């Protein structure tokens, strides 16, 4: 039982450290992507203009306002 833990011990430690570093890196990149997406979404909402001369009718048709 103890042999499988001690066998290639340093390789296992290095692999664990690399896995943890990779995990933190990927999570950081995902956080950045979510933040950028959120900022772009907010910016797109701010750029929307109010409806001009068009109104939406009950059936979904768009007609000119008279």
C-alpha distances in whole Angstrom, upper triangle without the diagonal:
4,5,6,7,9,11,14,14,18,18,16,18,21,21,20,23,25,24,25,29,29,29,31,34,34,35,37,39,39,41,43,44,44,47,49,49,50,53,54,55,56,59,59,60,63,64,65,69,71,73,76,79,76,75,73,75,74,73,71,74,75,78,81,82,86
4,6,5,6,9,12,11,15,16,14,16,19,19,18,21,24,23,24,27,28,28,30,33,33,34,36,38,38,40,42,43,44,46,48,49,50,52,54,54,56,58,59,60,62,64,65,69,71,73,76,79,77,76,74,76,75,74,72,75,75,79,81,82,86
4,5,5,6,10,10,14,14,13,15,18,18,18,21,23,23,24,27,28,28,31,33,33,34,37,38,39,40,43,44,44,46,48,49,50,53,54,55,57,59,60,61,63,64,66,69,71,73,76,79,77,76,74,76,75,74,72,75,76,79,81,83,87
4,6,5,8,9,12,12,11,13,16,15,16,19,20,20,21,24,25,25,28,30,30,31,34,35,35,37,39,40,41,43,45,46,47,49,51,51,53,55,56,57,60,61,62,66,68,70,73,76,74,73,71,73,72,71,69,71,72,76,78,79,83
4,6,8,7,10,11,9,11,14,14,13,16,18,18,19,22,23,23,25,27,28,29,31,33,34,35,37,38,39,41,43,44,45,47,49,50,51,53,54,56,58,59,61,64,66,68,71,74,72,72,70,72,71,70,68,71,71,75,77,78,82
4,6,5,9,10,9,11,14,14,15,17,19,19,21,23,24,25,27,29,30,31,33,35,36,37,39,40,41,43,45,46,47,49,51,52,54,55,57,58,60,61,63,67,69,71,74,77,75,74,72,75,74,73,71,73,74,77,79,80,84
4,5,9,9,9,11,13,14,15,17,19,19,21,23,24,25,27,29,30,31,33,35,35,37,39,40,41,43,45,46,48,50,51,52,54,55,56,58,60,61,63,67,69,71,74,77,75,74,72,74,74,73,70,73,73,77,79,80,84
4,6,5,6,9,10,11,12,15,16,17,19,20,21,23,25,26,27,29,31,32,33,35,37,38,39,41,42,43,45,47,48,49,51,53,54,56,57,59,60,64,66,68,71,74,72,72,70,73,72,71,69,71,71,75,77,78,82
4,6,5,6,9,10,11,13,14,15,17,19,20,21,23,25,26,27,29,31,32,33,35,36,38,39,41,42,44,46,47,48,50,51,53,54,56,58,59,63,65,67,70,73,72,71,69,72,71,70,68,70,71,74,76,77,81
4,5,5,6,8,10,11,12,14,15,17,18,20,21,23,24,26,27,29,30,32,33,35,36,38,39,41,42,44,45,47,48,50,51,53,54,56,58,61,64,66,69,72,70,70,69,71,71,70,67,70,70,73,75,76,80
4,5,5,6,9,10,11,12,14,15,16,18,20,21,22,24,26,27,28,30,32,33,35,36,38,39,41,42,43,45,47,48,49,51,53,54,56,59,62,64,67,70,68,68,66,69,68,67,65,67,67,71,72,74,78
4,6,5,6,9,10,10,12,14,15,16,19,20,21,23,24,26,27,29,30,32,33,35,36,37,39,41,42,43,45,47,48,50,51,53,54,58,60,62,65,68,67,66,64,67,66,65,63,65,65,69,71,72,76
4,5,5,6,9,10,11,12,14,15,17,19,20,21,23,25,26,27,29,31,32,33,35,36,38,39,41,42,44,45,47,48,50,52,53,57,59,62,64,68,66,66,64,67,66,65,63,65,65,69,70,72,75
4,5,5,6,9,10,11,12,14,16,17,18,20,21,23,24,26,27,29,30,32,33,35,36,38,39,41,42,44,45,47,48,50,52,55,58,60,63,66,64,64,63,65,65,64,62,64,64,67,69,70,74
4,5,5,6,9,10,10,12,14,15,16,18,20,21,22,24,26,27,29,30,32,33,35,36,37,39,41,42,43,45,47,48,50,53,56,58,61,64,62,62,60,63,62,62,59,61,61,65,66,68,72
4,5,5,6,9,10,11,13,14,15,17,18,20,21,23,25,26,27,29,31,32,33,35,36,38,39,41,42,44,45,47,49,52,55,57,60,63,61,61,59,62,61,60,58,60,60,64,65,67,70
4,5,5,6,9,10,11,12,14,16,17,19,20,21,23,25,26,27,29,31,32,33,35,36,38,39,41,43,44,46,47,51,54,56,59,62,60,60,59,61,61,61,58,60,60,63,65,66,70
4,5,5,6,9,10,10,12,14,15,17,18,20,21,23,24,26,27,29,30,32,33,35,36,38,39,41,42,44,45,49,52,54,57,60,58,58,57,60,59,59,56,58,58,61,63,64,68
4,5,5,6,9,10,11,12,14,15,16,18,20,21,23,24,26,27,29,30,32,33,35,36,37,39,41,42,44,48,50,52,55,58,56,56,55,57,57,56,53,56,56,59,61,62,66
4,5,5,6,9,10,11,12,14,15,17,19,20,21,23,25,26,27,29,30,32,33,35,36,38,39,41,43,46,49,51,54,57,56,55,54,56,56,56,53,55,55,59,60,61,65
4,5,5,6,9,10,11,12,14,15,17,19,20,21,23,25,26,27,29,30,32,33,35,37,38,39,41,45,48,50,53,56,55,54,53,56,56,55,53,55,54,58,59,60,64
4,6,5,6,9,10,11,12,14,15,17,18,20,21,23,24,26,27,29,30,32,33,35,36,38,39,43,46,48,51,54,52,52,51,54,53,53,50,52,52,55,57,58,62
4,5,5,6,9,10,11,12,14,15,17,18,20,21,23,25,26,27,29,30,32,33,35,36,38,42,44,46,49,52,51,50,49,52,51,51,48,50,50,54,55,56,60
4,6,5,6,9,10,11,12,14,15,17,18,20,21,23,24,26,27,29,30,32,33,35,37,40,43,45,48,51,50,50,49,51,51,51,48,50,50,53,55,56,59
4,6,5,6,9,10,11,12,14,16,17,18,20,21,23,24,26,27,29,31,32,33,35,39,42,44,47,50,49,49,47,50,50,50,47,49,49,52,53,54,58
4,5,5,6,9,10,11,12,14,15,16,18,20,21,22,24,26,27,29,30,32,33,37,40,42,45,48,46,46,45,48,47,47,44,46,46,49,51,52,56
4,5,5,6,9,10,11,12,14,15,16,18,20,21,23,24,26,27,29,30,32,36,38,40,43,46,45,45,43,46,46,46,43,45,45,48,49,51,54
4,5,5,6,9,10,11,12,14,15,17,18,20,21,23,24,26,27,29,31,35,37,39,42,46,44,44,43,46,46,46,43,45,45,48,49,50,54
4,5,5,6,9,10,11,12,14,15,17,18,20,21,22,24,26,27,29,33,35,38,40,44,42,42,41,44,45,44,41,43,42,46,47,48,52
4,5,5,6,9,10,11,12,14,15,16,18,20,21,23,24,26,27,31,34,36,39,42,40,40,39,42,42,41,38,41,40,43,45,46,50
4,5,5,6,9,10,11,12,14,15,17,18,20,21,23,25,26,30,32,35,38,41,40,39,38,41,41,41,38,41,40,43,44,45,49
4,5,5,6,9,10,11,12,14,15,16,18,20,21,23,25,28,31,33,36,40,39,39,38,41,41,41,38,40,39,42,43,44,48
4,5,5,6,9,10,11,12,14,15,16,18,20,21,23,27,29,31,34,37,36,36,35,38,39,39,35,37,36,40,41,42,45
4,6,5,6,9,10,10,12,14,15,17,18,20,22,25,28,30,33,36,35,34,33,36,36,36,33,36,35,38,39,40,44
4,5,5,6,9,10,11,12,14,16,17,19,21,24,26,29,32,35,34,34,34,37,37,38,34,36,35,38,39,40,43
4,5,5,6,9,10,10,12,14,15,17,19,22,25,28,30,34,33,33,33,36,37,37,33,35,34,37,37,38,42
4,5,5,6,9,10,10,12,14,15,17,21,23,25,28,31,30,30,30,33,33,33,30,32,31,34,35,36,39
4,5,5,6,9,10,11,12,14,16,20,22,24,27,30,29,29,29,32,32,33,29,31,30,33,34,35,38
4,5,5,6,9,10,11,12,15,18,21,23,26,30,29,29,29,32,33,34,31,32,31,33,34,34,38
4,5,5,6,9,10,11,13,16,19,21,24,27,27,27,27,30,31,32,28,30,28,31,31,32,36
4,5,5,6,9,10,11,15,17,19,22,26,24,25,24,27,28,29,25,27,26,28,29,30,34
4,5,5,6,9,10,14,16,19,22,25,24,24,24,28,29,29,26,28,26,29,29,30,33
4,5,5,6,9,12,15,18,20,24,24,24,25,28,30,30,27,28,26,28,28,29,32
4,5,5,7,10,13,15,18,21,21,21,21,25,26,27,23,24,23,25,25,26,30
4,5,5,9,11,14,16,20,19,19,19,23,24,25,22,23,21,24,24,24,28
4,6,8,11,14,16,20,20,20,21,25,26,28,24,25,23,25,25,25,28
4,6,10,12,14,18,18,19,20,24,26,27,23,24,21,23,23,23,26
4,7,9,11,15,15,15,16,20,22,23,20,20,18,20,19,20,23
4,6,8,12,12,13,15,19,21,23,19,19,16,18,17,17,20
4,6,10,10,11,13,16,19,20,17,18,15,16,15,14,18
4,7,6,7,10,13,16,17,15,14,11,12,11,11,14
4,6,8,11,15,18,19,16,15,12,11,10,9,12
4,7,10,13,17,18,16,14,10,9,6,6,9
4,7,10,13,14,12,10,7,6,5,6,9
4,6,10,12,9,9,6,6,7,7,10
4,7,8,6,6,5,7,9,10,13
4,6,5,6,6,7,10,11,13
4,6,7,10,11,14,14,17
4,6,9,11,15,16,18
4,6,9,13,15,18
4,6,10,12,15
4,7,9,13
4,6,9
4,6
4
